């Protein structure tokens, strides 16, 4: 996947530029810069979709799990309306905190959980820029999935900093917060059909 492009412009113009992006690009505003990236490659899409289906079935729909969550693909999260805008691959909210999704694309309630599926072109942004923003605004749980290395890193926010609470790989069966009531089979997330 090509490297993400960055541009620094006046803050009032950034969200207008984000909205004007073509459909094949995802835009985010991080620390005053507009970041764009193309749609993900196959390993990324497979991992994100499979994880979303497994967690969504149990927690969003309550099938084989407790329910009580919204689990969504690529929501546009506005930590500061139109000025600090991140789009994780997956995010989840406990329904008692967000009883219903917003009517427009702007999610203003901080998620309880976010998941980034990293690729060579997004790893630095995901690990350095986005993890810092998620911690700053109090996201409680963060997962990083690497579909090429076949790994899952699980973090919890403790005293404002990320703490590793689990490292998993290959075909591990994973039961970890905030989704400890189910066992996820990591092997279903991986594919070797191409490069990211």
DABEL-V63937 format. One record per residue. RES is the residue in one letter. PHI is phi in degrees with one decimal (NA if undefined). PSI is psi in whole degrees, 0 to 359 (999 if undefined). D_CENTER is the distance of its C-alpha to the mean C-alpha in Angstrom with 1 decimal. Layout:
# DABEL-V63937
((RES	PHI	PSI	D_CENTER) (RES	PHI	PSI	D_CENTER))
This chain:
# DABEL-V63937
((X	NA	137	17.8) (X	-63.8	156	19.4) (X	-64.9	147	18.3) (X	-67.2	144	16.5) (X	-96.2	155	19.2) (X	-130.7	147	19.6) (X	-146.5	139	22.1) (X	-109.5	122	23.4) (X	-140.4	176	25.2) (X	-57.9	137	26.4) (X	-56.5	324	23.7) (X	-67.0	336	25.2) (X	-89.0	342	24.8) (X	-61.5	313	21.2) (X	-68.4	325	19.8) (X	-61.5	320	22.7) (X	-66.5	321	21.8) (X	-61.1	314	18.2) (X	-64.8	333	19.6) (X	-86.2	358	22.1) (X	-63.3	147	20.0) (X	-64.4	157	20.8) (X	-61.7	338	18.8) (X	-82.7	1	18.0) (X	-118.2	144	16.1) (X	-105.6	134	12.8) (X	-116.4	147	13.5) (X	-140.0	150	12.2) (X	-113.7	112	14.7) (X	-125.6	119	14.3) (X	50.5	44	17.4) (X	80.8	10	19.7) (X	-123.6	142	18.7) (X	-87.6	122	17.5) (X	-112.2	136	15.2) (X	-127.5	152	15.2) (X	-152.4	150	14.3) (X	-73.5	169	15.6) (X	-56.8	151	14.1) (X	-71.9	157	13.0) (X	-76.8	171	15.7) (X	-54.5	310	16.7) (X	-58.8	322	15.4) (X	-65.1	311	11.8) (X	-63.4	319	12.3) (X	-64.0	312	14.2) (X	-61.8	314	11.9) (X	-64.1	315	8.9) (X	-64.7	314	11.8) (X	-64.1	317	13.7) (X	-64.9	318	11.2) (X	-61.3	320	10.5) (X	-65.7	315	14.2) (X	-64.8	309	15.1) (X	-70.6	320	13.2) (X	-62.2	320	13.8) (X	-60.9	314	17.4) (X	-77.5	322	18.1) (X	-106.6	326	16.2) (X	-81.2	314	15.9) (X	-98.7	344	19.3) (X	76.6	22	21.0) (X	-96.1	109	22.2) (X	77.0	13	22.9) (X	-158.2	184	21.0) (X	-79.0	345	21.4) (X	68.8	198	19.5) (X	86.1	10	19.0) (X	-128.3	158	15.2) (X	-102.2	122	13.4) (X	-116.7	117	10.6) (X	-129.8	146	9.3) (X	-85.1	130	7.9) (X	45.8	52	6.8) (X	-73.4	150	8.4) (X	-92.0	102	10.2) (X	-95.4	122	10.1) (X	-101.7	93	13.5) (X	-69.0	324	14.0) (X	-130.2	120	17.3) (X	-49.7	121	18.4) (X	64.1	7	18.4) (X	-125.5	332	18.3) (X	-132.6	94	15.0) (X	-125.1	115	12.4) (X	-118.5	151	8.7) (X	-126.9	90	6.6) (X	-71.0	161	2.8) (X	-65.2	320	3.6) (X	-140.6	150	4.0) (X	-147.8	154	5.4) (X	-138.7	142	9.0) (X	-127.5	136	12.2) (X	-68.6	135	15.6) (X	-66.7	337	18.0) (X	-69.0	337	20.5) (X	-88.2	326	18.3) (X	-133.6	89	17.4) (X	-58.4	330	20.2) (X	-151.3	149	19.2) (X	-66.3	158	16.6) (X	-67.3	163	18.1) (X	-77.4	331	20.5) (X	-104.2	195	19.0) (X	-82.5	351	15.6) (X	-88.1	110	15.2) (X	-91.7	118	13.3) (X	-106.7	348	15.2) (X	-82.1	128	14.7) (X	-63.0	130	12.4) (X	-67.4	157	9.9) (X	-82.2	334	11.2) (X	-147.5	139	8.1) (X	-131.5	153	4.4) (X	-133.3	128	3.4) (X	-111.8	131	3.9) (X	-97.9	110	7.0) (X	-85.4	150	9.5) (X	-135.9	168	12.7) (X	-54.2	326	15.9) (X	-83.7	345	15.3) (X	-115.3	353	11.9) (X	-58.0	314	12.4) (X	-63.0	314	14.3) (X	-62.0	314	12.1) (X	-63.1	316	9.0) (X	-81.1	328	11.5) (X	-100.9	300	13.9) (X	-72.6	306	13.0) (X	-72.2	320	9.4) (X	-59.2	321	10.1) (X	-63.6	316	13.4) (X	-65.0	315	12.2) (X	-58.5	319	10.1) (X	-66.8	316	13.3) (X	-57.0	323	15.6) (X	-99.5	6	14.5) (X	85.6	26	14.4) (X	-64.0	130	11.1) (X	-85.3	332	12.7) (X	-135.1	138	10.5) (X	-137.4	132	7.9) (X	-117.8	140	7.7) (X	-118.3	120	8.1) (X	-108.5	129	9.5) (X	-115.4	104	12.3) (X	-72.9	344	13.9) (X	-87.8	321	17.0) (X	-86.1	350	17.8) (X	60.6	50	16.9) (X	-130.1	156	15.3) (X	-130.4	124	12.9) (X	-110.3	131	12.7) (X	-118.4	128	12.3) (X	-123.3	149	12.7) (X	-126.3	144	14.2) (X	-82.5	119	15.3) (X	-128.0	118	19.1) (X	52.5	41	21.3) (X	80.7	2	18.8) (X	-127.6	153	17.7) (X	-78.8	133	15.3) (X	-118.6	130	17.3) (X	-71.7	125	16.7) (X	-114.6	356	17.5) (X	-172.5	139	17.2) (X	-127.8	125	17.3) (X	-134.3	158	17.7) (X	-151.1	167	18.7) (X	46.2	249	20.3) (X	-106.8	23	21.5) (X	-56.8	147	20.9) (X	-94.8	123	20.7) (X	-116.0	124	18.1) (X	-126.5	104	18.7) (X	-148.4	153	16.7) (X	-63.1	147	15.5) (X	-89.6	13	14.3) (X	-116.7	46	15.1) (X	-72.5	350	18.4) (X	-78.5	349	20.5) (X	-124.7	162	19.6) (X	-109.1	119	19.8) (X	-93.9	132	17.2) (X	-92.9	105	19.0) (X	-61.0	329	16.9) (X	-56.2	336	19.5) (X	-75.1	351	18.3) (X	-89.3	344	15.1) (X	-99.8	147	17.2) (X	-145.1	149	19.4) (X	-114.3	36	21.8) (X	-85.9	355	22.5) (X	179.1	179	21.6) (X	-100.5	147	20.2) (X	-84.6	999	16.9))
